[in-house]
Amino acid sequence: MASGILCDHKIPLRLKGKFYRTAIRLEMLYGSEYWAMNYTHEQKMGVAEMRMLRWMCGYTKMDKIRNEHIREKIVVAPTDEKMRETHLRWLGHVLRRLVEAPFRRVDFRQSSQHKRGMGRPKKTWWITCSSSRN
């Protein structure tokens, strides 16, 4: 069903963009509030989004049309901005809960009792949210 709407040349681009924002992007970002996003995740989501947007407009990479121009035509904001919004929205829910709430105790745990392995520590959800606020 979605490909029939997005591929049809008779449907205006703004309507395709509205369908993309209401149906497809919501599915792409489902559960992203809990993800500890790193640069590669954000990059892969952005690439997948731009491939879909180019496909909706009927453009290919060979046409050499800038991403910003495509986003303006369809009126779609970048996925990484929307992911930051969802992180901050979920952070607001977490901060309003009591400190004794189970998921708040898990999310704000400072250190474990075991020895950490070599290399840089894994990026946590809390670090992702604090970087989104800045």
Backbone torsions as a table, in degrees:
resi	resn	phi	psi	omega
1	MET	NA	-46.8	-176.7
2	ALA	-64.1	-40.9	-178.3
3	SER	-67.0	-30.4	176.8
4	GLY	-64.9	-36.9	178.8
5	ILE	-75.0	-44.3	-174.2
6	LEU	-73.8	-26.0	-177.8
7	CYS	-91.9	-15.5	-175.8
8	ASP	-70.3	123.2	-178.5
9	HIS	-77.0	-13.8	-179.7
10	LYS	-80.5	-19.7	-178.4
11	ILE	-84.6	132.1	-179.1
12	PRO	-64.5	152.8	-177.4
13	LEU	-63.9	-35.9	179.8
14	ARG	-64.2	-37.9	177.7
15	LEU	-68.5	-38.8	175.0
16	LYS	-62.1	-40.2	178.5
17	GLY	-64.1	-39.6	178.1
18	LYS	-64.9	-42.3	177.2
19	PHE	-63.0	-41.1	178.6
20	TYR	-61.7	-45.3	-178.6
21	ARG	-66.0	-36.9	-174.4
22	THR	-87.3	-26.9	-175.5
23	ALA	-114.1	-54.9	-170.3
24	ILE	-76.6	-46.7	-178.9
25	ARG	-63.4	-37.3	178.0
26	LEU	-61.2	-37.8	177.2
27	GLU	-70.1	-37.0	178.8
28	MET	-65.7	-38.0	-175.0
29	LEU	-95.8	7.5	-178.1
30	TYR	-61.3	121.9	179.0
31	GLY	82.6	4.9	-176.7
32	SER	-71.8	-9.5	177.9
33	GLU	-61.6	-30.0	-173.6
34	TYR	-96.7	-6.9	-175.8
35	TRP	-76.3	138.4	169.6
36	ALA	-90.7	89.8	-172.2
37	MET	-74.7	138.5	169.6
38	ASN	-118.1	-179.2	-172.6
39	TYR	-62.5	-39.4	-177.7
40	THR	-67.0	-37.1	176.9
41	HIS	-63.6	-46.4	179.5
42	GLU	-61.4	-40.4	-178.7
43	GLN	-65.7	-43.9	-179.6
44	LYS	-65.5	-38.7	177.3
45	MET	-65.6	-40.7	178.9
46	GLY	-64.9	-40.0	179.1
47	VAL	-65.9	-43.8	179.1
48	ALA	-62.5	-40.4	179.4
49	GLU	-64.0	-46.3	-177.9
50	MET	-66.2	-33.5	176.1
51	ARG	-63.0	-41.3	178.3
52	MET	-67.0	-41.4	-178.8
53	LEU	-66.3	-40.9	176.4
54	ARG	-62.2	-41.2	-179.7
55	TRP	-63.2	-40.5	178.9
56	MET	-63.4	-39.3	-178.2
57	CYS	-80.0	-15.7	-177.0
58	GLY	86.1	17.1	179.3
59	TYR	-98.2	157.1	171.7
60	THR	-122.3	173.5	177.0
61	LYS	-65.1	-26.0	-179.6
62	MET	-68.6	-22.2	178.0
63	ASP	-72.8	-17.9	176.9
64	LYS	55.3	49.8	176.2
65	ILE	-101.6	132.7	-175.7
66	ARG	-66.4	149.2	179.5
67	ASN	-60.8	-38.7	-178.9
68	GLU	-62.1	-38.5	179.6
69	HIS	-65.1	-41.7	179.0
70	ILE	-65.3	-42.6	179.4
71	ARG	-62.8	-37.9	178.3
72	GLU	-66.5	-38.3	-179.6
73	LYS	-65.9	-38.7	-175.8
74	ILE	-94.4	-14.5	-178.0
75	VAL	60.7	63.9	179.6
76	VAL	-130.4	132.9	177.0
77	ALA	-83.9	156.7	179.1
78	PRO	-62.8	149.4	-177.8
79	THR	-65.6	-36.5	-177.3
80	ASP	-64.5	-33.6	175.4
81	GLU	-65.9	-41.3	179.4
82	LYS	-66.9	-35.3	177.0
83	MET	-65.8	-39.8	177.0
84	ARG	-63.0	-40.3	177.6
85	GLU	-60.7	-43.5	-179.4
86	THR	-67.7	-36.8	176.3
87	HIS	-60.8	-46.7	-177.8
88	LEU	-69.0	-33.9	176.8
89	ARG	-64.3	-44.6	178.7
90	TRP	-67.5	-36.0	176.8
91	LEU	-60.3	-39.9	176.6
92	GLY	-61.2	-41.0	177.2
93	HIS	-63.8	-42.8	-178.4
94	VAL	-64.9	-43.5	-176.7
95	LEU	-69.5	-24.9	178.0
96	ARG	-77.4	-17.0	179.5
97	ARG	-76.1	162.0	175.9
98	LEU	-67.6	155.2	-180.0
99	VAL	-64.8	-26.7	-178.6
100	GLU	-79.1	-7.2	-179.6
101	ALA	-61.8	137.7	-173.6
102	PRO	-57.4	-46.8	-176.8
103	PHE	-71.0	-25.9	177.4
104	ARG	-73.2	-37.1	177.2
105	ARG	-64.6	-37.8	-179.8
106	VAL	-70.0	-44.4	-175.3
107	ASP	-68.9	-32.3	-175.5
108	PHE	-100.5	12.9	178.3
109	ARG	-64.1	126.1	-174.6
110	GLN	-80.8	-50.2	-176.4
111	SER	-145.0	157.4	177.4
112	SER	-101.3	172.1	-179.0
113	GLN	-89.0	-6.5	-178.0
114	HIS	-96.9	163.0	-179.0
115	LYS	-78.0	135.2	-179.5
116	ARG	-77.8	144.5	179.4
117	GLY	-77.0	-176.3	-178.9
118	MET	-73.5	157.9	175.2
119	GLY	92.1	-178.7	-179.2
120	ARG	-71.2	141.7	178.1
121	PRO	-64.8	153.9	177.6
122	LYS	-64.9	147.6	178.7
123	LYS	-75.9	127.2	-178.2
124	THR	-97.0	168.2	179.2
125	TRP	-63.3	-39.1	-178.4
126	TRP	-64.4	-40.7	178.2
127	ILE	-65.4	-38.6	177.3
128	THR	-61.5	-43.9	179.8
129	CYS	-67.0	-40.0	-179.1
130	SER	-68.0	-33.1	176.4
131	SER	-73.9	-27.1	177.3
132	SER	-70.8	-30.9	-178.8
133	ARG	-72.2	-26.6	-177.3
134	ASN	-87.2	NA	NA
